Amino acid sequence: MPSVDRSCISLTGAARDKLTAELKAAYEGGASIRSIADSKGRSYGFVHRILTEAGVTLRGCGGATRNKPSS
């Protein structure tokens, strides 16, 4: 049986609500948008849009930040 490209399937209603809850829980649990997208077979943009529509406060880009030297 051939695999189905889930990124081409639109989600509506209860299925979308269920996926939104899963994505939100994963992100709020510390997972990155990219890792969630990879695990769900979705694009970064799709996951970002769903989280934004769900009212999730997105974290800034990762990595260490530099402190400005005092003058």
All heavy atoms as TSV, in Angstrom:
chain	resi	resn	atom	element	x	y	z
A	1	MET	N	N	0.848	-1.173	0.000
A	1	MET	CA	C	0.000	0.000	0.000
A	1	MET	C	C	0.899	1.244	0.000
A	1	MET	O	O	1.779	1.374	0.847
A	1	MET	CB	C	-0.899	-0.031	1.239
A	1	MET	CG	C	-1.769	1.193	1.387
A	1	MET	SD	S	-2.821	1.051	2.851
A	1	MET	CE	C	-4.372	1.307	2.083
A	2	PRO	N	N	0.683	2.189	-0.932
A	2	PRO	CA	C	1.524	3.380	-0.987
A	2	PRO	C	C	1.255	4.293	0.213
A	2	PRO	O	O	0.151	4.332	0.740
A	2	PRO	CB	C	1.108	4.053	-2.291
A	2	PRO	CG	C	-0.223	3.503	-2.624
A	2	PRO	CD	C	-0.301	2.153	-1.993
A	3	SER	N	N	2.295	5.024	0.610
A	3	SER	CA	C	2.112	5.953	1.722
A	3	SER	C	C	1.359	7.187	1.241
A	3	SER	O	O	1.404	7.546	0.074
A	3	SER	CB	C	3.459	6.352	2.312
A	3	SER	OG	O	4.201	7.056	1.345
A	4	VAL	N	N	0.654	7.805	2.148
A	4	VAL	CA	C	-0.143	8.986	1.825
A	4	VAL	C	C	0.602	10.215	2.327
A	4	VAL	O	O	1.077	10.243	3.457
A	4	VAL	CB	C	-1.537	8.899	2.502
A	4	VAL	CG1	C	-2.329	10.172	2.278
A	4	VAL	CG2	C	-2.292	7.690	2.007
A	5	ASP	N	N	0.709	11.213	1.476
A	5	ASP	CA	C	1.328	12.477	1.861
A	5	ASP	C	C	0.310	13.259	2.674
A	5	ASP	O	O	-0.606	13.869	2.137
A	5	ASP	CB	C	1.760	13.251	0.620
A	5	ASP	CG	C	2.459	14.561	0.950
A	5	ASP	OD1	O	2.677	14.844	2.143
A	5	ASP	OD2	O	2.782	15.295	0.003
A	6	ARG	N	N	0.464	13.229	4.007
A	6	ARG	CA	C	-0.513	13.870	4.887
A	6	ARG	C	C	-0.533	15.379	4.738
A	6	ARG	O	O	-1.511	16.021	5.104
A	6	ARG	CB	C	-0.226	13.500	6.341
A	6	ARG	CG	C	-0.512	12.053	6.622
A	6	ARG	CD	C	-0.336	11.746	8.073
A	6	ARG	NE	N	1.085	11.806	8.416
A	6	ARG	CZ	C	1.566	11.674	9.625
A	6	ARG	NH1	N	0.765	11.490	10.633
A	6	ARG	NH2	N	2.855	11.720	9.850
A	7	SER	N	N	0.525	15.966	4.190
A	7	SER	CA	C	0.554	17.418	4.049
A	7	SER	C	C	-0.439	17.905	3.003
A	7	SER	O	O	-0.764	19.085	2.963
A	7	SER	CB	C	1.957	17.888	3.689
A	7	SER	OG	O	2.333	17.404	2.427
A	8	CYS	N	N	-0.949	17.005	2.175
A	8	CYS	CA	C	-1.910	17.381	1.143
A	8	CYS	C	C	-3.361	17.219	1.597
A	8	CYS	O	O	-4.269	17.565	0.870
A	8	CYS	CB	C	-1.693	16.535	-0.118
A	8	CYS	SG	S	-0.097	16.838	-0.879
A	9	ILE	N	N	-3.555	16.668	2.780
A	9	ILE	CA	C	-4.901	16.426	3.274
A	9	ILE	C	C	-5.313	17.592	4.158
A	9	ILE	O	O	-4.635	17.927	5.119
A	9	ILE	CB	C	-4.958	15.107	4.081
A	9	ILE	CG1	C	-4.554	13.943	3.191
A	9	ILE	CG2	C	-6.338	14.899	4.676
A	9	ILE	CD1	C	-4.374	12.639	3.941
A	10	SER	N	N	-6.451	18.223	3.819
A	10	SER	CA	C	-6.904	19.334	4.652
A	10	SER	C	C	-7.606	18.793	5.889
A	10	SER	O	O	-8.207	17.724	5.866
A	10	SER	CB	C	-7.851	20.246	3.864
A	10	SER	OG	O	-8.995	19.541	3.476
A	11	LEU	N	N	-7.487	19.529	6.953
A	11	LEU	CA	C	-8.093	19.129	8.217
A	11	LEU	C	C	-9.218	20.084	8.570
A	11	LEU	O	O	-9.053	21.295	8.473
A	11	LEU	CB	C	-7.062	19.170	9.346
A	11	LEU	CG	C	-6.016	18.083	9.348
A	11	LEU	CD1	C	-4.993	18.363	10.431
A	11	LEU	CD2	C	-6.653	16.740	9.589
A	12	THR	N	N	-10.323	19.528	9.002
A	12	THR	CA	C	-11.441	20.349	9.435
A	12	THR	C	C	-12.081	19.719	10.657
A	12	THR	O	O	-11.857	18.549	10.959
A	12	THR	CB	C	-12.502	20.475	8.326
A	12	THR	OG1	O	-12.946	19.163	7.957
A	12	THR	CG2	C	-11.971	21.184	7.097
A	13	GLY	N	N	-12.855	20.510	11.343
A	13	GLY	CA	C	-13.660	20.011	12.444
A	13	GLY	C	C	-12.883	19.352	13.561
A	13	GLY	O	O	-11.841	19.842	14.008
A	14	ALA	N	N	-13.403	18.206	14.004
A	14	ALA	CA	C	-12.841	17.501	15.158
A	14	ALA	C	C	-11.406	17.047	14.913
A	14	ALA	O	O	-10.577	17.081	15.829
A	14	ALA	CB	C	-13.719	16.304	15.518
A	15	ALA	N	N	-11.082	16.644	13.682
A	15	ALA	CA	C	-9.726	16.188	13.378
A	15	ALA	C	C	-8.728	17.338	13.538
A	15	ALA	O	O	-7.637	17.155	14.084
A	15	ALA	CB	C	-9.648	15.618	11.971
A	16	ARG	N	N	-9.116	18.523	13.087
A	16	ARG	CA	C	-8.238	19.691	13.221
A	16	ARG	C	C	-8.098	20.081	14.695
A	16	ARG	O	O	-7.011	20.416	15.150
A	16	ARG	CB	C	-8.778	20.863	12.402
A	16	ARG	CG	C	-7.844	22.053	12.389
A	16	ARG	CD	C	-8.421	23.166	11.518
A	16	ARG	NE	N	-7.533	24.293	11.431
A	16	ARG	CZ	C	-6.685	24.528	10.450
A	16	ARG	NH1	N	-6.603	23.684	9.447
A	16	ARG	NH2	N	-5.920	25.582	10.459
A	17	ASP	N	N	-9.193	20.044	15.423
A	17	ASP	CA	C	-9.155	20.369	16.852
A	17	ASP	C	C	-8.246	19.409	17.614
A	17	ASP	O	O	-7.474	19.817	18.482
A	17	ASP	CB	C	-10.563	20.331	17.460
A	17	ASP	CG	C	-11.463	21.434	16.916
A	17	ASP	OD1	O	-10.947	22.417	16.343
A	17	ASP	OD2	O	-12.693	21.301	17.073
A	18	LYS	N	N	-8.322	18.131	17.258
A	18	LYS	CA	C	-7.495	17.120	17.920
A	18	LYS	C	C	-6.012	17.366	17.620
A	18	LYS	O	O	-5.180	17.341	18.526
A	18	LYS	CB	C	-7.900	15.722	17.456
A	18	LYS	CG	C	-7.103	14.601	18.114
A	18	LYS	CD	C	-7.619	13.235	17.659
A	18	LYS	CE	C	-6.923	12.128	18.397
A	18	LYS	NZ	N	-5.828	11.538	17.684
A	19	LEU	N	N	-5.693	17.620	16.356
A	19	LEU	CA	C	-4.304	17.878	15.983
A	19	LEU	C	C	-3.804	19.160	16.638
A	19	LEU	O	O	-2.672	19.211	17.129
A	19	LEU	CB	C	-4.150	17.961	14.464
A	19	LEU	CG	C	-2.714	18.191	13.986
A	19	LEU	CD1	C	-1.785	17.065	14.419
A	19	LEU	CD2	C	-2.673	18.355	12.476
A	20	THR	N	N	-4.640	20.181	16.679
A	20	THR	CA	C	-4.259	21.443	17.321
A	20	THR	C	C	-3.888	21.206	18.779
A	20	THR	O	O	-2.872	21.709	19.262
A	20	THR	CB	C	-5.397	22.477	17.215
A	20	THR	OG1	O	-5.635	22.767	15.831
A	20	THR	CG2	C	-5.057	23.767	17.950
A	21	ALA	N	N	-4.691	20.432	19.486
A	21	ALA	CA	C	-4.414	20.133	20.894
A	21	ALA	C	C	-3.094	19.373	21.041
A	21	ALA	O	O	-2.301	19.654	21.959
A	21	ALA	CB	C	-5.558	19.332	21.495
A	22	GLU	N	N	-2.822	18.436	20.131
A	22	GLU	CA	C	-1.573	17.669	20.179
A	22	GLU	C	C	-0.365	18.568	19.922
A	22	GLU	O	O	0.647	18.482	20.632
A	22	GLU	CB	C	-1.598	16.544	19.143
A	22	GLU	CG	C	-2.584	15.442	19.443
A	22	GLU	CD	C	-2.716	14.442	18.311
A	22	GLU	OE1	O	-1.967	14.538	17.300
A	22	GLU	OE2	O	-3.583	13.555	18.406
A	23	LEU	N	N	-0.475	19.437	18.911
A	23	LEU	CA	C	0.628	20.334	18.574
A	23	LEU	C	C	0.886	21.307	19.712
A	23	LEU	O	O	2.040	21.559	20.088
A	23	LEU	CB	C	0.330	21.102	17.286
A	23	LEU	CG	C	0.126	20.280	16.009
A	23	LEU	CD1	C	-0.177	21.197	14.833
A	23	LEU	CD2	C	1.307	19.394	15.716
A	24	LYS	N	N	-0.191	21.849	20.279
A	24	LYS	CA	C	-0.072	22.803	21.382
A	24	LYS	C	C	0.592	22.149	22.595
A	24	LYS	O	O	1.499	22.724	23.201
A	24	LYS	CB	C	-1.456	23.336	21.746
A	24	LYS	CG	C	-1.448	24.396	22.807
A	24	LYS	CD	C	-2.850	24.946	23.034
A	24	LYS	CE	C	-2.845	25.990	24.142
A	24	LYS	NZ	N	-4.159	26.548	24.394
A	25	ALA	N	N	0.160	20.944	22.942
A	25	ALA	CA	C	0.734	20.237	24.090
A	25	ALA	C	C	2.216	19.952	23.871
A	25	ALA	O	O	3.038	20.132	24.784
A	25	ALA	CB	C	-0.024	18.940	24.346
A	26	ALA	N	N	2.575	19.538	22.665
A	26	ALA	CA	C	3.977	19.242	22.364
A	26	ALA	C	C	4.824	20.511	22.457
A	26	ALA	O	O	5.898	20.509	23.061
A	26	ALA	CB	C	4.108	18.619	20.977
A	27	TYR	N	N	4.332	21.612	21.885
A	27	TYR	CA	C	5.090	22.866	21.898
A	27	TYR	C	C	5.223	23.408	23.314
A	27	TYR	O	O	6.302	23.812	23.735
A	27	TYR	CB	C	4.420	23.900	20.986
A	27	TYR	CG	C	5.246	25.159	20.838
A	27	TYR	CD1	C	6.377	25.170	20.029
A	27	TYR	CD2	C	4.916	26.323	21.521
A	27	TYR	CE1	C	7.155	26.304	19.903
A	27	TYR	CE2	C	5.677	27.460	21.403
A	27	TYR	CZ	C	6.802	27.460	20.588
A	27	TYR	OH	O	7.572	28.579	20.475
A	28	GLU	N	N	4.136	23.402	24.051
A	28	GLU	CA	C	4.179	23.903	25.423
A	28	GLU	C	C	4.988	22.977	26.330
A	28	GLU	O	O	5.453	23.396	27.384
A	28	GLU	CB	C	2.767	24.125	25.955
A	28	GLU	CG	C	2.100	25.314	25.272
A	28	GLU	CD	C	0.670	25.563	25.702
A	28	GLU	OE1	O	0.026	24.650	26.280
A	28	GLU	OE2	O	0.175	26.675	25.436
A	29	GLY	N	N	5.177	21.733	25.898
A	29	GLY	CA	C	6.018	20.797	26.624
A	29	GLY	C	C	7.497	20.955	26.318
A	29	GLY	O	O	8.333	20.234	26.855
A	30	GLY	N	N	7.834	21.879	25.415
A	30	GLY	CA	C	9.232	22.181	25.141
A	30	GLY	C	C	9.740	21.783	23.766
A	30	GLY	O	O	10.872	22.098	23.408
A	31	ALA	N	N	8.934	21.094	22.985
A	31	ALA	CA	C	9.369	20.691	21.641
A	31	ALA	C	C	9.428	21.912	20.722
A	31	ALA	O	O	8.660	22.857	20.880
A	31	ALA	CB	C	8.416	19.656	21.058
A	32	SER	N	N	10.338	21.868	19.769
A	32	SER	CA	C	10.450	22.958	18.799
A	32	SER	C	C	9.414	22.766	17.691
A	32	SER	O	O	8.924	21.660	17.465
A	32	SER	CB	C	11.849	22.987	18.181
A	32	SER	OG	O	12.042	21.854	17.348
A	33	ILE	N	N	9.102	23.851	17.009
A	33	ILE	CA	C	8.165	23.761	15.879
A	33	ILE	C	C	8.719	22.803	14.838
A	33	ILE	O	O	7.995	21.967	14.299
A	33	ILE	CB	C	7.901	25.154	15.271
A	33	ILE	CG1	C	7.157	26.033	16.282
A	33	ILE	CG2	C	7.106	25.030	13.973
A	33	ILE	CD1	C	6.937	27.462	15.825
A	34	ARG	N	N	10.015	22.899	14.569
A	34	ARG	CA	C	10.623	22.029	13.556
A	34	ARG	C	C	10.517	20.555	13.941
A	34	ARG	O	O	10.195	19.716	13.108
A	34	ARG	CB	C	12.082	22.417	13.338
A	34	ARG	CG	C	12.703	21.608	12.241
A	34	ARG	CD	C	13.559	22.327	11.252
A	34	ARG	NE	N	13.508	23.745	11.115
A	34	ARG	CZ	C	12.815	24.384	10.170
A	34	ARG	NH1	N	12.079	23.705	9.313
A	34	ARG	NH2	N	12.863	25.680	10.071
A	35	SER	N	N	10.770	20.227	15.206
A	35	SER	CA	C	10.700	18.821	15.624
A	35	SER	C	C	9.260	18.308	15.586
A	35	SER	O	O	9.018	17.159	15.227
A	35	SER	CB	C	11.313	18.622	17.010
A	35	SER	OG	O	10.533	19.230	18.012
A	36	ILE	N	N	8.309	19.171	15.930
A	36	ILE	CA	C	6.895	18.781	15.852
A	36	ILE	C	C	6.513	18.539	14.396
A	36	ILE	O	O	5.868	17.539	14.069
A	36	ILE	CB	C	5.987	19.863	16.472
A	36	ILE	CG1	C	6.270	20.012	17.966
A	36	ILE	CG2	C	4.521	19.532	16.238
A	36	ILE	CD1	C	5.636	21.239	18.603
A	37	ALA	N	N	6.916	19.445	13.521
A	37	ALA	CA	C	6.608	19.304	12.097
A	37	ALA	C	C	7.157	17.993	11.544
A	37	ALA	O	O	6.462	17.258	10.841
A	37	ALA	CB	C	7.166	20.491	11.313
A	38	ASP	N	N	8.402	17.682	11.897
A	38	ASP	CA	C	9.030	16.441	11.424
A	38	ASP	C	C	8.287	15.213	11.946
A	38	ASP	O	O	8.036	14.273	11.202
A	38	ASP	CB	C	10.495	16.373	11.858
A	38	ASP	CG	C	11.379	17.367	11.122
A	38	ASP	OD1	O	10.945	17.908	10.082
A	38	ASP	OD2	O	12.504	17.612	11.599
A	39	SER	N	N	7.907	15.234	13.220
A	39	SER	CA	C	7.255	14.057	13.808
A	39	SER	C	C	5.840	13.850	13.291
A	39	SER	O	O	5.355	12.721	13.253
A	39	SER	CB	C	7.244	14.148	15.338
A	39	SER	OG	O	6.349	15.147	15.775
A	40	LYS	N	N	5.183	14.930	12.876
A	40	LYS	CA	C	3.798	14.833	12.386
A	40	LYS	C	C	3.717	14.762	10.867
A	40	LYS	O	O	2.632	14.634	10.314
A	40	LYS	CB	C	2.971	16.032	12.873
A	40	LYS	CG	C	2.787	16.087	14.375
A	40	LYS	CD	C	1.921	14.939	14.850
A	40	LYS	CE	C	1.624	15.042	16.328
A	40	LYS	NZ	N	0.794	13.946	16.800
A	41	GLY	N	N	4.851	14.879	10.189
A	41	GLY	CA	C	4.834	14.840	8.724
A	41	GLY	C	C	4.193	16.075	8.117
A	41	GLY	O	O	3.586	16.016	7.050
A	42	ARG	N	N	4.340	17.194	8.792
A	42	ARG	CA	C	3.771	18.459	8.342
A	42	ARG	C	C	4.888	19.470	8.126
A	42	ARG	O	O	6.019	19.280	8.575
A	42	ARG	CB	C	2.790	19.016	9.385
A	42	ARG	CG	C	1.558	18.177	9.587
A	42	ARG	CD	C	0.643	18.331	8.407
A	42	ARG	NE	N	-0.565	17.520	8.547
A	42	ARG	CZ	C	-1.622	17.684	7.784
A	42	ARG	NH1	N	-1.639	18.596	6.844
A	42	ARG	NH2	N	-2.670	16.908	7.943
A	43	SER	N	N	4.565	20.567	7.475
A	43	SER	CA	C	5.578	21.592	7.246
A	43	SER	C	C	5.714	22.487	8.472
A	43	SER	O	O	4.809	22.579	9.314
A	43	SER	CB	C	5.187	22.459	6.039
A	43	SER	OG	O	4.071	23.274	6.357
A	44	TYR	N	N	6.850	23.163	8.548
A	44	TYR	CA	C	7.089	24.128	9.617
A	44	TYR	C	C	5.984	25.181	9.595
A	44	TYR	O	O	5.433	25.546	10.634
A	44	TYR	CB	C	8.464	24.771	9.415
A	44	TYR	CG	C	8.795	25.836	10.431
A	44	TYR	CD1	C	9.551	25.533	11.554
A	44	TYR	CD2	C	8.358	27.151	10.262
A	44	TYR	CE1	C	9.857	26.508	12.500
A	44	TYR	CE2	C	8.651	28.127	11.200
A	44	TYR	CZ	C	9.399	27.803	12.308
A	44	TYR	OH	O	9.693	28.767	13.238
A	45	GLY	N	N	5.673	25.690	8.413
A	45	GLY	CA	C	4.658	26.744	8.276
A	45	GLY	C	C	3.287	26.307	8.752
A	45	GLY	O	O	2.556	27.080	9.377
A	46	PHE	N	N	2.922	25.063	8.453
A	46	PHE	CA	C	1.633	24.534	8.893
A	46	PHE	C	C	1.562	24.524	10.412
A	46	PHE	O	O	0.593	25.002	11.010
A	46	PHE	CB	C	1.422	23.121	8.341
A	46	PHE	CG	C	0.171	22.460	8.854
A	46	PHE	CD1	C	-1.050	22.667	8.229
A	46	PHE	CD2	C	0.220	21.624	9.964
A	46	PHE	CE1	C	-2.202	22.064	8.712
A	46	PHE	CE2	C	-0.933	21.015	10.451
A	46	PHE	CZ	C	-2.149	21.232	9.823
A	47	VAL	N	N	2.590	23.976	11.059
A	47	VAL	CA	C	2.602	23.894	12.524
A	47	VAL	C	C	2.604	25.295	13.127
A	47	VAL	O	O	1.855	25.575	14.066
A	47	VAL	CB	C	3.803	23.067	13.025
A	47	VAL	CG1	C	3.891	23.099	14.547
A	47	VAL	CG2	C	3.706	21.628	12.525
A	48	HIS	N	N	3.412	26.190	12.578
A	48	HIS	CA	C	3.471	27.571	13.056
A	48	HIS	C	C	2.084	28.217	12.970
A	48	HIS	O	O	1.636	28.875	13.917
A	48	HIS	CB	C	4.496	28.353	12.227
A	48	HIS	CG	C	4.735	29.748	12.705
A	48	HIS	ND1	N	3.890	30.793	12.395
A	48	HIS	CD2	C	5.720	30.268	13.484
A	48	HIS	CE1	C	4.354	31.899	12.950
A	48	HIS	NE2	N	5.461	31.603	13.613
A	49	ARG	N	N	1.412	28.044	11.845
A	49	ARG	CA	C	0.088	28.643	11.643
A	49	ARG	C	C	-0.939	28.088	12.625
A	49	ARG	O	O	-1.709	28.837	13.229
A	49	ARG	CB	C	-0.385	28.433	10.202
A	49	ARG	CG	C	-1.700	29.148	9.901
A	49	ARG	CD	C	-2.122	29.018	8.444
A	49	ARG	NE	N	-2.453	27.649	8.109
A	49	ARG	CZ	C	-1.752	26.870	7.309
A	49	ARG	NH1	N	-0.647	27.317	6.744
A	49	ARG	NH2	N	-2.131	25.636	7.057
A	50	ILE	N	N	-0.940	26.780	12.821
A	50	ILE	CA	C	-1.890	26.155	13.753
A	50	ILE	C	C	-1.661	26.676	15.168
A	50	ILE	O	O	-2.613	27.015	15.884
A	50	ILE	CB	C	-1.766	24.614	13.717
A	50	ILE	CG1	C	-2.212	24.063	12.365
A	50	ILE	CG2	C	-2.556	23.974	14.851
A	50	ILE	CD1	C	-3.676	24.234	12.055
A	51	LEU	N	N	-0.396	26.750	15.584
A	51	LEU	CA	C	-0.086	27.242	16.929
A	51	LEU	C	C	-0.503	28.705	17.092
A	51	LEU	O	O	-1.067	29.094	18.119
A	51	LEU	CB	C	1.400	27.074	17.235
A	51	LEU	CG	C	1.903	25.637	17.367
A	51	LEU	CD1	C	3.424	25.621	17.504
A	51	LEU	CD2	C	1.248	24.932	18.544
A	52	THR	N	N	-0.230	29.508	16.081
A	52	THR	CA	C	-0.596	30.923	16.129
A	52	THR	C	C	-2.110	31.082	16.202
A	52	THR	O	O	-2.625	31.861	17.007
A	52	THR	CB	C	-0.042	31.663	14.899
A	52	THR	OG1	O	1.386	31.508	14.880
A	52	THR	CG2	C	-0.374	33.140	14.946
A	53	GLU	N	N	-2.835	30.331	15.373
A	53	GLU	CA	C	-4.301	30.392	15.385
A	53	GLU	C	C	-4.872	29.939	16.722
A	53	GLU	O	O	-5.944	30.385	17.132
A	53	GLU	CB	C	-4.880	29.540	14.256
A	53	GLU	CG	C	-4.652	30.129	12.880
A	53	GLU	CD	C	-5.086	29.190	11.756
A	53	GLU	OE1	O	-5.594	28.082	12.044
A	53	GLU	OE2	O	-4.912	29.569	10.586
A	54	ALA	N	N	-4.143	29.049	17.416
A	54	ALA	CA	C	-4.599	28.541	18.711
A	54	ALA	C	C	-4.262	29.499	19.853
A	54	ALA	O	O	-4.600	29.233	21.006
A	54	ALA	CB	C	-3.982	27.175	18.982
A	55	GLY	N	N	-3.587	30.604	19.536
A	55	GLY	CA	C	-3.261	31.596	20.545
A	55	GLY	C	C	-2.054	31.266	21.400
A	55	GLY	O	O	-1.860	31.845	22.461
A	56	VAL	N	N	-1.218	30.336	20.918
A	56	VAL	CA	C	-0.024	29.952	21.662
A	56	VAL	C	C	1.013	31.072	21.549
A	56	VAL	O	O	1.241	31.611	20.473
A	56	VAL	CB	C	0.566	28.629	21.109
A	56	VAL	CG1	C	1.883	28.291	21.769
A	56	VAL	CG2	C	-0.431	27.508	21.269
A	57	THR	N	N	1.634	31.433	22.679
A	57	THR	CA	C	2.718	32.399	22.668
A	57	THR	C	C	3.982	31.666	22.222
A	57	THR	O	O	4.419	30.727	22.888
A	57	THR	CB	C	2.941	33.005	24.064
A	57	THR	OG1	O	1.731	33.646	24.466
A	57	THR	CG2	C	4.077	34.012	24.059
A	58	LEU	N	N	4.515	32.081	21.087
A	58	LEU	CA	C	5.682	31.408	20.526
A	58	LEU	C	C	6.966	31.899	21.174
A	58	LEU	O	O	7.101	33.088	21.489
A	58	LEU	CB	C	5.736	31.620	19.019
A	58	LEU	CG	C	4.504	31.116	18.240
A	58	LEU	CD1	C	4.673	31.419	16.763
A	58	LEU	CD2	C	4.282	29.642	18.463
A	59	ARG	N	N	7.889	30.978	21.364
A	59	ARG	CA	C	9.196	31.314	21.918
A	59	ARG	C	C	10.047	31.971	20.833
A	59	ARG	O	O	9.823	31.762	19.645
A	59	ARG	CB	C	9.915	30.042	22.399
A	59	ARG	CG	C	9.174	29.310	23.499
A	59	ARG	CD	C	9.994	28.135	24.013
A	59	ARG	NE	N	10.166	27.074	23.045
A	59	ARG	CZ	C	9.351	26.021	22.932
A	59	ARG	NH1	N	8.290	25.911	23.707
A	59	ARG	NH2	N	9.585	25.083	22.044
A	60	GLY	N	N	11.067	32.699	21.267
A	60	GLY	CA	C	12.020	33.277	20.328
A	60	GLY	C	C	12.901	32.190	19.745
A	60	GLY	O	O	12.864	31.038	20.184
A	61	CYS	N	N	13.699	32.556	18.777
A	61	CYS	CA	C	14.634	31.602	18.183
A	61	CYS	C	C	15.599	31.101	19.246
A	61	CYS	O	O	15.970	31.836	20.146
A	61	CYS	CB	C	15.400	32.248	17.038
A	61	CYS	SG	S	14.344	32.644	15.643
A	62	GLY	N	N	16.024	29.862	19.110
A	62	GLY	CA	C	16.899	29.245	20.113
A	62	GLY	C	C	18.320	29.756	20.066
A	62	GLY	O	O	18.661	30.679	19.343
A	63	GLY	N	N	19.136	29.145	20.879
A	63	GLY	CA	C	20.546	29.506	20.931
A	63	GLY	C	C	20.837	30.461	22.064
A	63	GLY	O	O	19.960	31.113	22.608
A	64	ALA	N	N	22.092	30.523	22.402
A	64	ALA	CA	C	22.519	31.407	23.470
A	64	ALA	C	C	22.462	32.847	23.021
A	64	ALA	O	O	22.668	33.162	21.858
A	64	ALA	CB	C	23.942	31.041	23.900
A	65	THR	N	N	22.164	33.718	23.941
A	65	THR	CA	C	22.160	35.139	23.626
A	65	THR	C	C	23.409	35.765	24.221
A	65	THR	O	O	23.934	35.300	25.230
A	65	THR	CB	C	20.909	35.842	24.199
A	65	THR	OG1	O	20.863	35.619	25.600
A	65	THR	CG2	C	19.648	35.294	23.557
A	66	ARG	N	N	23.866	36.783	23.592
A	66	ARG	CA	C	25.077	37.473	24.064
A	66	ARG	C	C	24.674	38.704	24.848
A	66	ARG	O	O	23.754	39.420	24.461
A	66	ARG	CB	C	25.944	37.887	22.892
A	66	ARG	CG	C	26.471	36.735	22.104
A	66	ARG	CD	C	27.375	37.251	21.025
A	66	ARG	NE	N	27.753	36.159	20.150
A	66	ARG	CZ	C	28.463	36.307	19.077
A	66	ARG	NH1	N	28.863	37.491	18.698
A	66	ARG	NH2	N	28.776	35.262	18.333
A	67	ASN	N	N	25.363	38.932	25.908
A	67	ASN	CA	C	25.149	40.164	26.658
A	67	ASN	C	C	26.040	41.241	26.084
A	67	ASN	O	O	27.190	40.984	25.743
A	67	ASN	CB	C	25.482	39.960	28.147
A	67	ASN	CG	C	24.526	39.022	28.805
A	67	ASN	OD1	O	23.357	38.968	28.454
A	67	ASN	ND2	N	25.005	38.255	29.775
A	68	LYS	N	N	25.499	42.429	25.996
A	68	LYS	CA	C	26.317	43.553	25.516
A	68	LYS	C	C	27.313	43.918	26.593
A	68	LYS	O	O	26.971	43.978	27.770
A	68	LYS	CB	C	25.434	44.762	25.190
A	68	LYS	CG	C	24.586	44.587	23.976
A	68	LYS	CD	C	23.850	45.880	23.664
A	68	LYS	CE	C	23.035	45.740	22.410
A	68	LYS	NZ	N	22.360	46.990	22.065
A	69	PRO	N	N	28.545	44.163	26.202
A	69	PRO	CA	C	29.520	44.587	27.208
A	69	PRO	C	C	29.143	45.961	27.754
A	69	PRO	O	O	28.624	46.797	27.038
A	69	PRO	CB	C	30.855	44.640	26.454
A	69	PRO	CG	C	30.507	44.606	25.022
A	69	PRO	CD	C	29.107	44.072	24.882
A	70	SER	N	N	29.376	46.150	29.035
A	70	SER	CA	C	29.048	47.463	29.620
A	70	SER	C	C	30.070	48.491	29.166
A	70	SER	O	O	31.247	48.218	29.006
A	70	SER	CB	C	29.028	47.354	31.147
A	70	SER	OG	O	30.254	46.863	31.608
A	71	SER	N	N	29.577	49.711	28.936
A	71	SER	CA	C	30.482	50.744	28.442
A	71	SER	C	C	31.007	51.585	29.557
A	71	SER	O	O	30.511	51.777	30.570
A	71	SER	CB	C	29.824	51.688	27.476
A	71	SER	OG	O	28.667	51.261	26.921
